[in-house]
Amino acid sequence: MDASLVNPFIEGALYILDTTALVKVKPEPIFLKKDAISLGDITGMLNMDGDVSGSIAIAFHKKCILGVVSAMFGEEMTEMNEEIDDAVGEISNMVAGHVTTKIAEMGKKVKIKLSTVVSGEDHVVGHIDGAEHVLAIPFKTTKGWLFIEVAIKG
């Protein structure tokens, strides 16, 4: 998988979480994912089509997403609910926008859109068929852990 296509996701997570929630994010070593079980408690799923096709999962541990959304809303969030689902969708869309812009700067056209938000312990993340690998990018934040999974077709 071309690293230049993965870097925009790292940059997007760093930028979006810092600007929207003042959450500092540190990427940890990338690894190949071996199964379809989400690495988090809630996941925003994105589909990418165009010059590059793939799927992206943005998965948050419960503690992380509650902390991020609390910082975004300026009020303490203590339980998973529809507001948290909506926030995960919005964060995923903001990362998608950032990635779309960065990939366009490389001379490629893509459309990235949110397909769903899934939550629950050990929920399944379905990536695009035909992807050779699913890369998992862990991030340690000031609120907890989040993971971005990237599967690029071809």
Order of alpha helices (4+ residues) and beta strands (2+ residues): alpha-beta-beta-beta-beta-alpha-alpha-beta-beta-beta
